[in-house]
Amino acid sequence: MSSPHQHLTWLTLQRAVFRLRRAANRMRSPRRIVASAIALIFICAYILNGFFILASRSTADVESLRLWLSGGMVLYLIYHAVRCVWTDKQVDMEYTAAESLWLCGAPLKRSTVATYKVNTVLFSALLKTFFLVIALAPDVRHAGLLATGVFVALVLLETVRMIWQRLISGLSHRYLVGARVAMSAIAAAVVIQFFAQLASITPPNSQPGIYVLNSFRAIGRVASCDGIQWLALPWRPAALLATTAEITTHTAVQFLASVALLPCAILALVRIDAWAATAILARERMRLQSGDYFRGSNAERYDEGHSQDDTLADRIESLMPVRLRDSVALVWRQALSIRRYSGTILFSFFVPTVLCLSPLLTGRVGNQWAFIVAGISLCTMLLAPPALRLDFRRDLKRMLLLRALPLRPIHAVLGQLTLPVLITIGFQWTTLGIAAMVIGPGWSQIVGWGGMLSALAVFTFATENALFLAYPHHENAQGLGMVVRANVMFLGKATLIAAAVGALLVWVTVCRSIFSDPISVPVYVFGAVAGTWILATSALMVTAWCWRRFDISADLPPE
Amino acid sequence: MLSCDGLRKLYEDHLAVDGVSFSLDPGNIGGLVGPNGAGKTTTMRCLAGLIPATDGTLQVAGCDLSDGGSNSLMELKRRLAYVPDDPPLFDDLTVGQHLEFIGRIYGVDDHRRKSTELLDYFQLRDKINAGATTLSRGMRQKLAICCAYLYDPAVLLLDEPMTGLDPPGIRRLLESIKNRAAAGATVIISSHLLAMIQDVCSHLIVMQHGKLKYFGDVNHLRTQFPNSKSLEEAYFEATNTLAAV
């Protein structure tokens, strides 16, 4: 008689084969041929880079690598743990709707289904291992053991993340508040430790660039510190295995220890899952007995909230230009979301603001403004899009609805992008304003950079959405496509920044050579602002074109 | 056999089901009806063991769900099939693979022959190798029903099963429900299409605002409202009368 695990293994294999075939078909589709080509070029370049360029670099110290691997996992876990405690609604084990119905509804133990869920992270762990091994192979003697150690560590990391998520879902409100305070304190301690390490390894009065370069070493030192290493004990066997110099009996022990931790983690997941379910039900029963629930009609609650929303809509309509009144409804919808997540959004921008202003602490006047502007640019391009995922990127499941709205493409784009862009510009001008008050860089710098960075915000969100509409993906999608997409996007953005800086330098040089000093300044400032805004406007037009081209019958990605 | 006594379910601060009690014997077909948001789906999910009841006792297919024991739940799942409204399917399995998976998990003897018969009955045979994403709404519904029928459950809970089905599909579904009830299964159909289910249901369970408004024999409802020519008219009279009280 076959066991449930065998049936679930069969299910996993069938789904994997189906997905591989489907991925191959999608890659060959004419609508995705450009993305497929870029992905293939990237993978080839990455592998070639790994073999020919990374292989010739100076190798890292093995002990440091070991501490990085184990400590790095813990730092990543702390980040996810903080995110998790501050998330309002926890998803039950991240099951899909089909898994919730057919697996949770089948005569299977919850532990069996939990094991199946852990298996589904194996493929994404395998992919991450592939990319990491290529980068780290020159630092170790046995690439196979490196791959095994990294793979096991990543699977353990994902399992512990699920354990934490389930634990949080079972906590009462009082304990949840306690968990939020505790995790925030731990995160703050890590951040303070990072800055302390950075200050200790960087000579005083160094250029801000040195601080940036030393930040990676500082993170490494945080990962290596005793506190983090104690938390990283479960990852120690995998880290030791990955960095093995000589294969001895210890290697076998490390291998067994690292692999044995996985079923222990799954068992912990099952126990905590059972506890959480019992705790949630017990709280429900207490609440029912105490009568602490809403007894009136939902219409009363609806009327209260609805009148506030009406006022907000009227206010937005009064602020928008008449030509763009079509977009009011979309902007109003964004405003409701922003109101709901205002705390998260404020926090998401508070930390980058502090980081961008950190060059003010270095004591050197000359380059501080440049580094602050560079920091704002990087935050705009890299941090703002994921923090303000309020545009087309969150509406993949509602594309049919959006398509049905009587809006011209450009109005739909403006409706979706207005508020995220305005929030980003708010962050930019706040940071610039504080820096300007301290440094006093002059009107040309403030006006010039204020104007250009605003255009950068528009350009960034327009490009992100254009790419999303051309090659849509689900919010929590994992897999080779997403890994390649993330890397290609990062490289693309870095190239863009470098090209923009180069173009700006060329423009300044041209202006200075053609115009004399009093005139050249306003010419290059307003010329640069106008040029960047022309690019930003073009990006918006491209996004509108992508939205017009979007085909809900062909472009929607599978689950 | 299905018995529900004082069922209550609280979501956060919203009491979705408030003291619902009814029971059905093998061979009975219960029509679970009520306005939108009445608590019908929550009741079915509690009966199916997918969500725990906050209060009340549930005896379904010989399993007592009140103790929350995992053994009772496992046994219940072997004997019960729940088909939700717009059933989600695995996007990365074909029609045939869905039935293969159900056949394996439930340990159905000769599941491939039974799958073929069910696919023929519901006119899905030519879609056996089609991916779930390529199916229309009605086809997905039919596939979910085939999966539910495959292991011959003692209790069938169908939430809006006719939504999306073509007329032949509706006729075949209703015939199959009657046949299964005649063979001893207990069936609950939640539907707004009263005209369609009136010839099939033996009992009516009327819910409104989470409460049970009427439970009883369909004929008894008609005798209570003798001027009503159909079940639908009797339902409207019943809910209007009860709402006015």
Interface residues (C-beta under 8 A of the other chain):
Chain A: M1 S2 P4 H7 W10 L11 Q14 R15 F18 R19 R22 T96 A97 A98 S100 L101 W102 C104 G105 A106 P107 L108 K109 R110 A277 T278 L281 E284 R285 R287 L288 D292 Y293 F294 R295 N298 P558 E559
Chain B: R8 L10 E12 D13 H14 L15 G37 A48 L50 P52 T54 D55 G68 S70 M74 E75 K77 R78 Y82 P84 P87 P88 L89 F90 D91 D92 L93 T94 Q97 F101 I102 R104 I105 Y106 G107 G131 T133 C147
